[in-house]
Amino acid sequence: MPSRKQMERTATAATVGKNAPPARGLAPDEDLPPEYWQALLDDLGADGTNPVPHASGRALRLDEIPQHLLRVSCRRCGRTVEIQKADAVRLYGRDAVWKDVGHRMLDNTCTIRTGRHEEDGCWPSYDV
């Protein structure tokens, strides 16, 4: 075990040449610097709109999905279920959300049933 003096020397040697913080941190009651607020305002989503509309494919309604073949797979049992978009619209409606449709398709054919609500069902992975 090194002595106290050796540990202090090692700590001093490790900090030599390192950049020290230019200023102290902000106190909880201090105002944030203007650069912070400007960075927030310059952010693409600062006006409340989504810069990439419908970024997630599973949040799309069926009539918004460009693919004609929809596929959802289970991460638990490895099953994959496919349906044509036209059939999905006919069965579930144009305004149905793909996440709900895919989950319902997997649950209708789920083979893993334990009897406990928390453990039953598939774990969907959407391929849209």
Disulfide bonds with the S-S distance in Angstrom:
none
